[in-house]
Amino acid sequence: MRKTKILVVDDERPICNVYQRALESEGYEISICTNGVDALKLISGGFFDLILLDLVMAGLDGKDIIRKVRQISTETRIIVITAYTTVDLIVETIRMGAYDYIPKPFEIEDLRIRVRKCLEYKSINDRIHPYKQE
């Protein structure tokens, strides 16, 4: 059985490392990118079940990445993690295709729970997808 693949995209490497340790201990395969350009290269080159995405980064920001990911893979789930939390921004990212939105700061256990729930939902959706009528 293949491991669940998660891509962490945040311009602060120490934050990426914290997410990586927390989620590898749950059995996930974690890749890290500290900028949007490198993230899109990885996303274009392979499939990720989930992307944990910071919104505010130099160059390509999180919203740019959400748009591109939706063009490349509708099956990949996205959880936005950011310190910039307004209702308008939350609604916008969800409408763009993000599954969830986690405001910084947060507890690592909350991250684990939200990732688990997102992936459970994805698994259920993937199983029923062949039965959906287009």
N, CA, C and O atoms as a Tinker XYZ file with bonds, in Angstrom:
   536  protein
     1  N      0.838000   -1.182000    0.000000    73     2
     2  CA     0.000000    0.000000    0.000000    64     1     3
     3  C      0.886000    1.251000    0.000000    63     2     4     5
     4  O      1.835000    1.349000    0.779000    81     3
     5  N      0.570000    2.189000   -0.869000    73     3     6
     6  CA     1.418000    3.373000   -0.976000    64     5     7
     7  C      1.139000    4.347000    0.166000    63     6     8     9
     8  O      0.023000    4.431000    0.678000    81     7
     9  N      2.177000    5.075000    0.547000    73     7    10
    10  CA     2.031000    6.089000    1.591000    64     9    11
    11  C      1.304000    7.300000    1.033000    63    10    12    13
    12  O      1.418000    7.615000   -0.151000    81    11
    13  N      0.562000    7.972000    1.890000    73    11    14
    14  CA    -0.091000    9.221000    1.531000    64    13    15
    15  C      0.981000   10.291000    1.378000    63    14    16    17
    16  O      1.831000   10.461000    2.252000    81    15
    17  N      0.932000   11.013000    0.255000    73    15    18
    18  CA     1.949000   12.020000   -0.036000    64    17    19
    19  C      1.410000   13.418000    0.247000    63    18    20    21
    20  O      0.365000   13.816000   -0.267000    81    19
    21  N      2.150000   14.152000    1.079000    73    19    22
    22  CA     1.781000   15.514000    1.450000    64    21    23
    23  C      2.914000   16.453000    1.073000    63    22    24    25
    24  O      4.084000   16.178000    1.343000    81    23
    25  N      2.550000   17.570000    0.444000    73    23    26
    26  CA     3.509000   18.622000    0.120000    64    25    27
    27  C      3.263000   19.795000    1.054000    63    26    28    29
    28  O      2.140000   20.288000    1.154000    81    27
    29  N      4.312000   20.242000    1.739000    73    27    30
    30  CA     4.259000   21.409000    2.607000    64    29    31
    31  C      4.918000   22.570000    1.862000    63    30    32    33
    32  O      6.071000   22.478000    1.440000    81    31
    33  N      4.160000   23.672000    1.705000    73    31    34
    34  CA     4.687000   24.848000    1.006000    64    33    35
    35  C      4.576000   26.041000    1.944000    63    34    36    37
    36  O      3.484000   26.539000    2.217000    81    35
    37  N      5.729000   26.488000    2.430000    73    35    38
    38  CA     5.794000   27.643000    3.330000    64    37    39
    39  C      7.181000   28.258000    3.163000    63    38    40    41
    40  O      8.177000   27.539000    3.083000    81    39
    41  N      7.245000   29.586000    3.110000    73    39    42
    42  CA     8.536000   30.230000    2.883000    64    41    43
    43  C      9.424000   30.260000    4.118000    63    42    44    45
    44  O     10.546000   30.760000    4.051000    81    43
    45  N      8.952000   29.743000    5.232000    73    43    46
    46  CA     9.770000   29.657000    6.446000    64    45    47
    47  C     10.154000   28.198000    6.687000    63    46    48    49
    48  O      9.334000   27.384000    7.109000    81    47
    49  N     11.413000   27.891000    6.409000    73    47    50
    50  CA    11.909000   26.507000    6.518000    64    49    51
    51  C     11.678000   25.886000    7.900000    63    50    52    53
    52  O     11.294000   24.719000    7.976000    81    51
    53  N     11.898000   26.624000    8.994000    73    51    54
    54  CA    11.645000   26.008000   10.305000    64    53    55
    55  C     10.189000   25.548000   10.481000    63    54    56    57
    56  O      9.936000   24.520000   11.110000    81    55
    57  N      9.247000   26.298000    9.933000    73    55    58
    58  CA     7.839000   25.896000    9.999000    64    57    59
    59  C      7.627000   24.611000    9.205000    63    58    60    61
    60  O      6.929000   23.704000    9.659000    81    59
    61  N      8.222000   24.536000    8.031000    73    59    62
    62  CA     8.128000   23.313000    7.221000    64    61    63
    63  C      8.656000   22.109000    8.001000    63    62    64    65
    64  O      8.064000   21.030000    7.976000    81    63
    65  N      9.771000   22.308000    8.688000    73    63    66
    66  CA    10.369000   21.215000    9.454000    64    65    67
    67  C      9.453000   20.733000   10.582000    63    66    68    69
    68  O      9.371000   19.533000   10.847000    81    67
    69  N      8.762000   21.674000   11.249000    73    67    70
    70  CA     7.825000   21.307000   12.315000    64    69    71
    71  C      6.686000   20.472000   11.737000    63    70    72    73
    72  O      6.335000   19.426000   12.284000    81    71
    73  N      6.110000   20.941000   10.626000    73    71    74
    74  CA     5.023000   20.190000    9.981000    64    73    75
    75  C      5.505000   18.808000    9.561000    63    74    76    77
    76  O      4.803000   17.812000    9.736000    81    75
    77  N      6.709000   18.760000    9.007000    73    75    78
    78  CA     7.257000   17.489000    8.537000    64    77    79
    79  C      7.384000   16.490000    9.685000    63    78    80    81
    80  O      6.940000   15.349000    9.557000    81    79
    81  N      7.981000   16.897000   10.799000    73    79    82
    82  CA     8.133000   15.989000   11.945000    64    81    83
    83  C      6.777000   15.533000   12.470000    63    82    84    85
    84  O      6.587000   14.355000   12.772000    81    83
    85  N      5.843000   16.462000   12.576000    73    83    86
    86  CA     4.521000   16.139000   13.116000    64    85    87
    87  C      3.775000   15.148000   12.233000    63    86    88    89
    88  O      3.075000   14.272000   12.742000    81    87
    89  N      3.912000   15.273000   10.933000    73    87    90
    90  CA     3.131000   14.438000   10.017000    64    89    91
    91  C      3.842000   13.145000    9.622000    63    90    92    93
    92  O      3.184000   12.141000    9.351000    81    91
    93  N      5.175000   13.155000    9.586000    73    91    94
    94  CA     5.886000   11.893000    9.331000    64    93    95
    95  C      5.641000   10.908000   10.465000    63    94    96    97
    96  O      5.601000    9.698000   10.245000    81    95
    97  N      5.478000   11.430000   11.681000    73    95    98
    98  CA     5.195000   10.544000   12.816000    64    97    99
    99  C      3.819000    9.883000   12.683000    63    98   100   101
   100  O      3.533000    8.900000   13.367000    81    99
   101  N      2.972000   10.423000   11.803000    73    99   102
   102  CA     1.653000    9.848000   11.523000    64   101   103
   103  C      1.718000    8.868000   10.349000    63   102   104   105
   104  O      0.714000    8.244000   10.005000    81   103
   105  N      2.896000    8.734000    9.737000    73   103   106
   106  CA     3.069000    7.763000    8.650000    64   105   107
   107  C      2.951000    8.338000    7.246000    63   106   108   109
   108  O      2.931000    7.583000    6.274000    81   107
   109  N      2.874000    9.656000    7.123000    73   107   110
   110  CA     2.756000   10.285000    5.809000    64   109   111
   111  C      4.135000   10.531000    5.196000    63   110   112   113
   112  O      5.123000   10.712000    5.909000    81   111
   113  N      4.183000   10.533000    3.881000    73   111   114
   114  CA     5.406000   10.884000    3.153000    64   113   115
   115  C      5.350000   12.390000    2.879000    63   114   116   117
   116  O      4.430000   12.870000    2.218000    81   115
   117  N      6.327000   13.123000    3.385000    73   115   118
   118  CA     6.299000   14.584000    3.330000    64   117   119
   119  C      7.383000   15.118000    2.401000    63   118   120   121
   120  O      8.540000   14.704000    2.474000    81   119
   121  N      6.994000   16.039000    1.532000    73   119   122
   122  CA     7.935000   16.813000    0.720000    64   121   123
   123  C      7.780000   18.279000    1.136000    63   122   124   125
   124  O      6.706000   18.706000    1.560000    81   123
   125  N      8.865000   19.035000    1.006000    73   123   126
   126  CA     8.857000   20.432000    1.442000    64   125   127
   127  C      9.321000   21.342000    0.315000    63   126   128   129
   128  O     10.257000   21.024000   -0.419000    81   127
   129  N      8.634000   22.500000    0.190000    73   127   130
   130  CA     9.073000   23.571000   -0.711000    64   129   131
   131  C      8.971000   24.884000    0.036000    63   130   132   133
   132  O      8.027000   25.105000    0.793000    81   131
   133  N      9.943000   25.753000   -0.179000    73   131   134
   134  CA     9.917000   27.048000    0.503000    64   133   135
   135  C      9.569000   28.196000   -0.442000    63   134   136   137
   136  O      9.716000   29.366000   -0.089000    81   135
   137  N      9.106000   27.853000   -1.643000    73   135   138
   138  CA     8.613000   28.894000   -2.550000    64   137   139
   139  C      7.645000   28.272000   -3.559000    63   138   140   141
   140  O      7.648000   27.063000   -3.794000    81   139
   141  N      6.822000   29.137000   -4.141000    73   139   142
   142  CA     5.779000   28.675000   -5.045000    64   141   143
   143  C      6.284000   28.077000   -6.341000    63   142   144   145
   144  O      5.690000   27.132000   -6.861000    81   143
   145  N      7.370000   28.614000   -6.871000    73   143   146
   146  CA     7.906000   28.125000   -8.144000    64   145   147
   147  C      8.352000   26.665000   -8.006000    63   146   148   149
   148  O      7.997000   25.821000   -8.829000    81   147
   149  N      9.131000   26.378000   -6.964000    73   147   150
   150  CA     9.581000   24.998000   -6.746000    64   149   151
   151  C      8.396000   24.074000   -6.440000    63   150   152   153
   152  O      8.386000   22.912000   -6.844000    81   151
   153  N      7.398000   24.603000   -5.723000    73   151   154
   154  CA     6.213000   23.800000   -5.417000    64   153   155
   155  C      5.505000   23.382000   -6.698000    63   154   156   157
   156  O      5.119000   22.222000   -6.843000    81   155
   157  N      5.333000   24.315000   -7.625000    73   155   158
   158  CA     4.657000   23.976000   -8.884000    64   157   159
   159  C      5.447000   22.968000   -9.702000    63   158   160   161
   160  O      4.856000   22.133000  -10.386000    81   159
   161  N      6.760000   23.028000   -9.646000    73   159   162
   162  CA     7.574000   22.027000  -10.340000    64   161   163
   163  C      7.309000   20.637000   -9.761000    63   162   164   165
   164  O      7.132000   19.671000  -10.503000    81   163
   165  N      7.284000   20.545000   -8.436000    73   163   166
   166  CA     7.012000   19.254000   -7.800000    64   165   167
   167  C      5.605000   18.763000   -8.114000    63   166   168   169
   168  O      5.402000   17.589000   -8.421000    81   167
   169  N      4.640000   19.665000   -8.035000    73   167   170
   170  CA     3.247000   19.304000   -8.300000    64   169   171
   171  C      3.068000   18.850000   -9.738000    63   170   172   173
   172  O      2.335000   17.896000  -10.002000    81   171
   173  N      3.733000   19.527000  -10.671000    73   171   174
   174  CA     3.638000   19.152000  -12.087000    64   173   175
   175  C      4.291000   17.810000  -12.361000    63   174   176   177
   176  O      3.901000   17.100000  -13.288000    81   175
   177  N      5.289000   17.461000  -11.552000    73   175   178
   178  CA     6.039000   16.228000  -11.777000    64   177   179
   179  C      5.496000   15.001000  -11.078000    63   178   180   181
   180  O      5.979000   13.895000  -11.323000    81   179
   181  N      4.507000   15.161000  -10.218000    73   179   182
   182  CA     3.998000   14.006000   -9.494000    64   181   183
   183  C      2.749000   14.337000   -8.720000    63   182   184   185
   184  O      2.389000   15.505000   -8.571000    81   183
   185  N      2.087000   13.306000   -8.227000    73   183   186
   186  CA     0.817000   13.475000   -7.536000    64   185   187
   187  C      1.016000   13.618000   -6.034000    63   186   188   189
   188  O      1.817000   12.902000   -5.433000    81   187
   189  N      0.282000   14.546000   -5.434000    73   187   190
   190  CA     0.217000   14.691000   -3.982000    64   189   191
   191  C     -1.235000   14.549000   -3.557000    63   190   192   193
   192  O     -2.141000   15.076000   -4.204000    81   191
   193  N     -1.442000   13.830000   -2.462000    73   191   194
   194  CA    -2.793000   13.685000   -1.922000    64   193   195
   195  C     -3.262000   14.986000   -1.284000    63   194   196   197
   196  O     -4.438000   15.342000   -1.354000    81   195
   197  N     -2.315000   15.688000   -0.660000    73   195   198
   198  CA    -2.646000   16.888000    0.096000    64   197   199
   199  C     -1.508000   17.886000    0.007000    63   198   200   201
   200  O     -0.334000   17.517000   -0.005000    81   199
   201  N     -1.876000   19.162000   -0.054000    73   199   202
   202  CA    -0.895000   20.245000    0.003000    64   201   203
   203  C     -1.253000   21.130000    1.190000    63   202   204   205
   204  O     -2.383000   21.605000    1.303000    81   203
   205  N     -0.279000   21.349000    2.077000    73   203   206
   206  CA    -0.413000   22.324000    3.156000    64   205   207
   207  C      0.254000   23.589000    2.653000    63   206   208   209
   208  O      1.445000   23.582000    2.342000    81   207
   209  N     -0.494000   24.669000    2.571000    73   207   210
   210  CA    -0.063000   25.824000    1.801000    64   209   211
   211  C     -0.164000   27.126000    2.575000    63   210   212   213
   212  O     -1.232000   27.484000    3.072000    81   211
   213  N      0.958000   27.831000    2.672000    73   211   214
   214  CA     0.954000   29.190000    3.213000    64   213   215
   215  C      0.453000   30.110000    2.104000    63   214   216   217
   216  O      0.746000   29.879000    0.931000    81   215
   217  N     -0.294000   31.142000    2.458000    73   215   218
   218  CA    -0.827000   32.053000    1.441000    64   217   219
   219  C      0.144000   33.146000    1.047000    63   218   220   221
   220  O      0.251000   33.480000   -0.133000    81   219
   221  N      0.854000   33.711000    2.011000    73   219   222
   222  CA     1.684000   34.883000    1.735000    64   221   223
   223  C      3.140000   34.451000    1.584000    63   222   224   225
   224  O      3.813000   34.107000    2.555000    81   223
   225  N      3.608000   34.481000    0.323000    73   223   226
   226  CA     4.990000   34.138000    0.003000    64   225   227
   227  C      5.441000   35.049000   -1.129000    63   226   228   229
   228  O      4.620000   35.531000   -1.908000    81   227
   229  N      6.741000   35.283000   -1.220000    73   227   230
   230  CA     7.278000   36.080000   -2.321000    64   229   231
   231  C      7.103000   35.305000   -3.632000    63   230   232   233
   232  O      7.077000   34.074000   -3.635000    81   231
   233  N      6.986000   36.026000   -4.723000    73   231   234
   234  CA     6.815000   35.382000   -6.031000    64   233   235
   235  C      5.399000   34.868000   -6.170000    63   234   236   237
   236  O      4.440000   35.630000   -6.046000    81   235
   237  N      5.266000   33.583000   -6.426000    73   235   238
   238  CA     3.939000   32.962000   -6.493000    64   237   239
   239  C      3.385000   32.829000   -5.088000    63   238   240   241
   240  O      4.000000   32.193000   -4.233000    81   239
   241  N      2.228000   33.426000   -4.845000    73   239   242
   242  CA     1.641000   33.287000   -3.517000    64   241   243
   243  C      0.697000   32.086000   -3.491000    63   242   244   245
   244  O      0.513000   31.398000   -4.495000    81   243
   245  N      0.109000   31.852000   -2.332000    73   243   246
   246  CA    -0.745000   30.686000   -2.161000    64   245   247
   247  C     -1.940000   30.645000   -3.096000    63   246   248   249
   248  O     -2.311000   29.580000   -3.587000    81   247
   249  N     -2.548000   31.808000   -3.346000    73   247   250
   250  CA    -3.706000   31.828000   -4.246000    64   249   251
   251  C     -3.297000   31.455000   -5.664000    63   250   252   253
   252  O     -4.043000   30.762000   -6.357000    81   251
   253  N     -2.128000   31.901000   -6.108000    73   251   254
   254  CA    -1.626000   31.500000   -7.426000    64   253   255
   255  C     -1.447000   29.980000   -7.496000    63   254   256   257
   256  O     -1.784000   29.348000   -8.497000    81   255
   257  N     -0.920000   29.418000   -6.431000    73   255   258
   258  CA    -0.682000   27.978000   -6.402000    64   257   259
   259  C     -2.009000   27.210000   -6.411000    63   258   260   261
   260  O     -2.131000   26.198000   -7.101000    81   259
   261  N     -2.999000   27.681000   -5.653000    73   259   262
   262  CA    -4.310000   27.017000   -5.660000    64   261   263
   263  C     -4.861000   26.979000   -7.088000    63   262   264   265
   264  O     -5.332000   25.939000   -7.548000    81   263
   265  N     -4.800000   28.111000   -7.782000    73   263   266
   266  CA    -5.308000   28.159000   -9.170000    64   265   267
   267  C     -4.599000   27.135000  -10.056000    63   266   268   269
   268  O     -5.244000   26.412000  -10.816000    81   267
   269  N     -3.284000   27.077000   -9.954000    73   267   270
   270  CA    -2.504000   26.161000  -10.801000    64   269   271
   271  C     -2.781000   24.704000  -10.431000    63   270   272   273
   272  O     -2.918000   23.852000  -11.309000    81   271
   273  N     -2.864000   24.421000   -9.130000    73   271   274
   274  CA    -3.128000   23.042000   -8.701000    64   273   275
   275  C     -4.478000   22.579000   -9.229000    63   274   276   277
   276  O     -4.602000   21.438000   -9.675000    81   275
   277  N     -5.474000   23.423000   -9.189000    73   275   278
   278  CA    -6.804000   23.065000   -9.681000    64   277   279
   279  C     -6.770000   22.750000  -11.174000    63   278   280   281
   280  O     -7.582000   21.956000  -11.648000    81   279
   281  N     -5.852000   23.352000  -11.924000    73   279   282
   282  CA    -5.697000   23.041000  -13.351000    64   281   283
   283  C     -4.988000   21.707000  -13.548000    63   282   284   285
   284  O     -5.281000   20.979000  -14.496000    81   283
   285  N     -4.068000   21.391000  -12.664000    73   283   286
   286  CA    -3.251000   20.181000  -12.793000    64   285   287
   287  C     -3.956000   18.956000  -12.215000    63   286   288   289
   288  O     -3.971000   17.896000  -12.841000    81   287
   289  N     -4.544000   19.096000  -11.016000    73   287   290
   290  CA    -5.116000   17.941000  -10.328000    64   289   291
   291  C     -6.311000   18.349000   -9.474000    63   290   292   293
   292  O     -6.157000   19.036000   -8.465000    81   291
   293  N     -7.486000   17.927000   -9.881000    73   291   294
   294  CA    -8.674000   18.207000   -9.076000    64   293   295
   295  C     -8.767000   17.253000   -7.887000    63   294   296   297
   296  O     -9.570000   17.481000   -6.982000    81   295
   297  N     -7.972000   16.203000   -7.872000    73   295   298
   298  CA    -8.015000   15.210000   -6.795000    64   297   299
   299  C     -7.177000   15.618000   -5.586000    63   298   300   301
   300  O     -7.404000   15.121000   -4.483000    81   299
   301  N     -6.226000   16.504000   -5.775000    73   299   302
   302  CA    -5.358000   16.935000   -4.683000    64   301   303
   303  C     -6.123000   17.869000   -3.758000    63   302   304   305
   304  O     -6.749000   18.826000   -4.213000    81   303
   305  N     -6.072000   17.592000   -2.465000    73   303   306
   306  CA    -6.712000   18.458000   -1.474000    64   305   307
   307  C     -5.700000   19.513000   -1.015000    63   306   308   309
   308  O     -4.490000   19.286000   -1.020000    81   307
   309  N     -6.234000   20.669000   -0.620000    73   307   310
   310  CA    -5.386000   21.774000   -0.171000    64   309   311
   311  C     -5.909000   22.279000    1.164000    63   310   312   313
   312  O     -7.101000   22.545000    1.317000    81   311
   313  N     -5.006000   22.409000    2.128000    73   311   314
   314  CA    -5.316000   23.076000    3.386000    64   313   315
   315  C     -4.435000   24.314000    3.456000    63   314   316   317
   316  O     -3.208000   24.224000    3.419000    81   315
   317  N     -5.078000   25.468000    3.558000    73   315   318
   318  CA    -4.369000   26.741000    3.662000    64   317   319
   319  C     -4.031000   26.983000    5.131000    63   318   320   321
   320  O     -4.879000   26.839000    6.011000    81   319
   321  N     -2.774000   27.355000    5.378000    73   319   322
   322  CA    -2.325000   27.678000    6.733000    64   321   323
   323  C     -1.669000   29.054000    6.664000    63   322   324   325
   324  O     -0.662000   29.232000    5.978000    81   323
   325  N     -2.244000   30.033000    7.379000    73   323   326
   326  CA    -1.702000   31.382000    7.287000    64   325   327
   327  C     -2.053000   32.220000    8.509000    63   326   328   329
   328  O     -3.025000   31.945000    9.213000    81   327
   329  N     -1.251000   33.236000    8.745000    73   327   330
   330  CA    -1.504000   34.176000    9.841000    64   329   331
   331  C     -2.481000   35.260000    9.411000    63   330   332   333
   332  O     -3.000000   35.996000   10.250000    81   331
   333  N     -2.733000   35.362000    8.119000    73   331   334
   334  CA    -3.628000   36.388000    7.591000    64   333   335
   335  C     -5.035000   35.823000    7.495000    63   334   336   337
   336  O     -5.354000   35.080000    6.567000    81   335
   337  N     -5.874000   36.179000    8.456000    73   335   338
   338  CA    -7.198000   35.575000    8.524000    64   337   339
   339  C     -8.286000   36.649000    8.530000    63   338   340   341
   340  O     -8.517000   37.328000    9.531000    81   339
   341  N     -8.928000   36.773000    7.405000    73   339   342
   342  CA   -10.140000   37.578000    7.316000    64   341   343
   343  C    -11.223000   36.683000    6.730000    63   342   344   345
   344  O    -10.926000   35.724000    6.017000    81   343
   345  N    -12.454000   36.989000    7.026000    73   343   346
   346  CA   -13.552000   36.179000    6.501000    64   345   347
   347  C    -13.521000   36.166000    4.977000    63   346   348   349
   348  O    -13.720000   35.119000    4.361000    81   347
   349  N    -13.272000   37.326000    4.365000    73   347   350
   350  CA   -13.226000   37.392000    2.902000    64   349   351
   351  C    -12.139000   36.485000    2.331000    63   350   352   353
   352  O    -12.359000   35.805000    1.329000    81   351
   353  N    -10.979000   36.474000    2.959000    73   351   354
   354  CA    -9.879000   35.633000    2.475000    64   353   355
   355  C    -10.194000   34.154000    2.644000    63   354   356   357
   356  O     -9.910000   33.350000    1.756000    81   355
   357  N    -10.768000   33.800000    3.760000    73   355   358
   358  CA   -11.150000   32.401000    3.994000    64   357   359
   359  C    -12.160000   31.947000    2.939000    63   358   360   361
   360  O    -11.994000   30.895000    2.322000    81   359
   361  N    -13.199000   32.743000    2.741000    73   359   362
   362  CA   -14.229000   32.402000    1.753000    64   361   363
   363  C    -13.616000   32.303000    0.356000    63   362   364   365
   364  O    -13.923000   31.380000   -0.398000    81   363
   365  N    -12.755000   33.249000    0.018000    73   363   366
   366  CA   -12.123000   33.240000   -1.313000    64   365   367
   367  C    -11.315000   31.974000   -1.543000    63   366   368   369
   368  O    -11.428000   31.355000   -2.601000    81   367
   369  N    -10.498000   31.576000   -0.564000    73   367   370
   370  CA    -9.656000   30.390000   -0.775000    64   369   371
   371  C    -10.491000   29.111000   -0.837000    63   370   372   373
   372  O    -10.162000   28.195000   -1.590000    81   371
   373  N    -11.558000   29.042000   -0.058000    73   371   374
   374  CA   -12.441000   27.868000   -0.121000    64   373   375
   375  C    -13.119000   27.807000   -1.489000    63   374   376   377
   376  O    -13.212000   26.739000   -2.095000    81   375
   377  N    -13.584000   28.943000   -1.967000    73   375   378
   378  CA   -14.217000   28.977000   -3.298000    64   377   379
   379  C    -13.230000   28.617000   -4.405000    63   378   380   381
   380  O    -13.612000   28.045000   -5.426000    81   379
   381  N    -11.967000   28.956000   -4.196000    73   379   382
   382  CA   -10.942000   28.630000   -5.186000    64   381   383
   383  C    -10.612000   27.145000   -5.207000    63   382   384   385
   384  O    -10.051000   26.643000   -6.181000    81   383
   385  N    -10.960000   26.441000   -4.130000    73   383   386
   386  CA   -10.711000   25.010000   -4.121000    64   385   387
   387  C     -9.970000   24.483000   -2.911000    63   386   388   389
   388  O     -9.645000   23.296000   -2.870000    81   387
   389  N     -9.689000   25.322000   -1.924000    73   387   390
   390  CA    -9.068000   24.820000   -0.700000    64   389   391
   391  C    -10.094000   24.021000    0.084000    63   390   392   393
   392  O    -11.273000   24.374000    0.107000    81   391
   393  N     -9.659000   22.957000    0.720000    73   391   394
   394  CA   -10.548000   22.124000    1.520000    64   393   395
   395  C    -10.777000   22.733000    2.901000    63   394   396   397
   396  O    -11.888000   22.687000    3.430000    81   395
   397  N     -9.719000   23.304000    3.483000    73   395   398
   398  CA    -9.799000   23.822000    4.846000    64   397   399
   399  C     -8.836000   24.992000    4.980000    63   398   400   401
   400  O     -8.022000   25.257000    4.096000    81   399
   401  N     -8.949000   25.677000    6.098000    73   399   402
   402  CA    -8.186000   26.887000    6.366000    64   401   403
   403  C     -7.809000   26.867000    7.843000    63   402   404   405
   404  O     -8.687000   26.836000    8.705000    81   403
   405  N     -6.522000   26.884000    8.140000    73   403   406
   406  CA    -6.055000   26.860000    9.528000    64   405   407
   407  C     -5.328000   28.171000    9.828000    63   406   408   409
   408  O     -4.308000   28.469000    9.206000    81   407
   409  N     -5.840000   28.950000   10.770000    73   407   410
   410  CA    -5.157000   30.201000   11.126000    64   409   411
   411  C     -3.955000   29.936000   12.037000    63   410   412   413
   412  O     -4.023000   29.110000   12.948000    81   411
   413  N     -2.851000   30.651000   11.776000    73   411   414
   414  CA    -1.682000   30.584000   12.659000    64   413   415
   415  C     -1.899000   31.578000   13.788000    63   414   416   417
   416  O     -2.514000   32.620000   13.561000    81   415
   417  N     -1.434000   31.307000   14.961000    73   415   418
   418  CA    -0.802000   30.061000   15.421000    64   417   419
   419  C     -1.870000   29.007000   15.729000    63   418   420   421
   420  O     -3.044000   29.325000   15.923000    81   419
   421  N     -1.437000   27.762000   15.769000    73   419   422
   422  CA    -2.347000   26.652000   16.051000    64   421   423
   423  C     -1.574000   25.563000   16.770000    63   422   424   425
   424  O     -0.343000   25.571000   16.806000    81   423
   425  N     -2.309000   24.634000   17.336000    73   423   426
   426  CA    -1.703000   23.491000   18.012000    64   425   427
   427  C     -1.396000   22.411000   16.979000    63   426   428   429
   428  O     -2.193000   22.177000   16.070000    81   427
   429  N     -0.258000   21.760000   17.112000    73   427   430
   430  CA     0.144000   20.705000   16.175000    64   429   431
   431  C     -0.906000   19.586000   16.140000    63   430   432   433
   432  O     -1.163000   19.012000   15.081000    81   431
   433  N     -1.506000   19.279000   17.278000    73   431   434
   434  CA    -2.530000   18.230000   17.292000    64   433   435
   435  C     -3.727000   18.629000   16.431000    63   434   436   437
   436  O     -4.347000   17.771000   15.803000    81   435
   437  N     -4.058000   19.925000   16.394000    73   435   438
   438  CA    -5.135000   20.399000   15.528000    64   437   439
   439  C     -4.766000   20.162000   14.059000    63   438   440   441
   440  O     -5.615000   19.762000   13.263000    81   439
   441  N     -3.512000   20.408000   13.703000    73   439   442
   442  CA    -3.050000   20.141000   12.341000    64   441   443
   443  C     -3.221000   18.661000   12.010000    63   442   444   445
   444  O     -3.753000   18.315000   10.956000    81   443
   445  N     -2.772000   17.796000   12.906000    73   443   446
   446  CA    -2.885000   16.353000   12.667000    64   445   447
   447  C     -4.346000   15.936000   12.467000    63   446   448   449
   448  O     -4.654000   15.157000   11.565000    81   447
   449  N     -5.236000   16.455000   13.303000    73   447   450
   450  CA    -6.655000   16.106000   13.215000    64   449   451
   451  C     -7.243000   16.584000   11.893000    63   450   452   453
   452  O     -7.963000   15.839000   11.227000    81   451
   453  N     -6.943000   17.812000   11.512000    73   451   454
   454  CA    -7.502000   18.350000   10.268000    64   453   455
   455  C     -6.960000   17.618000    9.049000    63   454   456   457
   456  O     -7.695000   17.368000    8.094000    81   455
   457  N     -5.677000   17.272000    9.079000    73   455   458
   458  CA    -5.096000   16.505000    7.977000    64   457   459
   459  C     -5.767000   15.139000    7.891000    63   458   460   461
   460  O     -6.138000   14.693000    6.805000    81   459
   461  N     -5.919000   14.487000    9.015000    73   459   462
   462  CA    -6.563000   13.167000    9.046000    64   461   463
   463  C     -7.988000   13.245000    8.489000    63   462   464   465
   464  O     -8.374000   12.423000    7.659000    81   463
   465  N     -8.766000   14.229000    8.942000    73   463   466
   466  CA   -10.147000   14.376000    8.462000    64   465   467
   467  C    -10.190000   14.671000    6.968000    63   466   468   469
   468  O    -11.022000   14.121000    6.245000    81   467
   469  N     -9.305000   15.528000    6.512000    73   467   470
   470  CA    -9.248000   15.850000    5.083000    64   469   471
   471  C     -8.963000   14.601000    4.261000    63   470   472   473
   472  O     -9.614000   14.363000    3.243000    81   471
   473  N     -8.003000   13.810000    4.694000    73   471   474
   474  CA    -7.626000   12.616000    3.946000    64   473   475
   475  C     -8.691000   11.525000    4.037000    63   474   476   477
   476  O     -8.871000   10.757000    3.091000    81   475
   477  N     -9.391000   11.450000    5.157000    73   475   478
   478  CA   -10.513000   10.507000    5.258000    64   477   479
   479  C    -11.614000   10.899000    4.273000    63   478   480   481
   480  O    -12.168000   10.044000    3.583000    81   479
   481  N    -11.924000   12.176000    4.211000    73   479   482
   482  CA   -12.925000   12.669000    3.272000    64   481   483
   483  C    -12.490000   12.374000    1.833000    63   482   484   485
   484  O    -13.296000   11.939000    1.011000    81   483
   485  N    -11.214000   12.615000    1.540000    73   483   486
   486  CA   -10.679000   12.346000    0.197000    64   485   487
   487  C    -10.813000   10.861000   -0.140000    63   486   488   489
   488  O    -11.194000   10.506000   -1.255000    81   487
   489  N    -10.503000   10.005000    0.816000    73   487   490
   490  CA   -10.591000    8.563000    0.589000    64   489   491
   491  C    -12.022000    8.132000    0.274000    63   490   492   493
   492  O    -12.258000    7.347000   -0.644000    81   491
   493  N    -12.966000    8.655000    1.043000    73   491   494
   494  CA   -14.371000    8.335000    0.792000    64   493   495
   495  C    -14.797000    8.854000   -0.576000    63   494   496   497
   496  O    -15.447000    8.146000   -1.345000    81   495
   497  N    -14.431000   10.082000   -0.868000    73   495   498
   498  CA   -14.778000   10.691000   -2.153000    64   497   499
   499  C    -14.159000    9.914000   -3.318000    63   498   500   501
   500  O    -14.809000    9.712000   -4.344000    81   499
   501  N    -12.914000    9.481000   -3.163000    73   499   502
   502  CA   -12.243000    8.716000   -4.216000    64   501   503
   503  C    -12.948000    7.379000   -4.459000    63   502   504   505
   504  O    -13.030000    6.918000   -5.598000    81   503
   505  N    -13.458000    6.756000   -3.388000    73   503   506
   506  CA   -14.142000    5.463000   -3.540000    64   505   507
   507  C    -15.486000    5.605000   -4.233000    63   506   508   509
   508  O    -15.885000    4.727000   -4.998000    81   507
   509  N    -16.195000    6.714000   -3.969000    73   507   510
   510  CA   -17.513000    6.863000   -4.594000    64   509   511
   511  C    -17.438000    7.553000   -5.946000    63   510   512   513
   512  O    -18.411000    7.527000   -6.701000    81   511
   513  N    -16.320000    8.163000   -6.266000    73   511   514
   514  CA   -16.172000    8.905000   -7.525000    64   513   515
   515  C    -16.550000    8.082000   -8.755000    63   514   516   517
   516  O    -17.233000    8.611000   -9.633000    81   515
   517  N    -16.144000    6.821000   -8.864000    73   515   518
   518  CA   -16.527000    6.051000  -10.066000    64   517   519
   519  C    -18.033000    5.895000  -10.225000    63   518   520   521
   520  O    -18.513000    5.621000  -11.325000    81   519
   521  N    -18.780000    6.066000   -9.147000    73   519   522
   522  CA   -20.225000    5.885000   -9.204000    64   521   523
   523  C    -20.978000    7.175000   -9.446000    63   522   524   525
   524  O    -22.191000    7.154000   -9.657000    81   523
   525  N    -20.276000    8.304000   -9.418000    73   523   526
   526  CA   -20.929000    9.585000   -9.665000    64   525   527
   527  C    -21.279000    9.705000  -11.135000    63   526   528   529
   528  O    -20.535000    9.244000  -12.000000    81   527
   529  N    -22.396000   10.315000  -11.409000    73   527   530
   530  CA   -22.762000   10.587000  -12.801000    64   529   531
   531  C    -22.195000   11.950000  -13.187000    63   530   532   533
   532  O    -22.281000   12.913000  -12.425000    81   531
   533  N    -21.631000   12.013000  -14.349000    73   531   534
   534  CA   -21.048000   13.265000  -14.819000    64   533   535
   535  C    -22.078000   14.053000  -15.576000    63   534   536
   536  O    -21.785000   15.147000  -16.059000    81   535
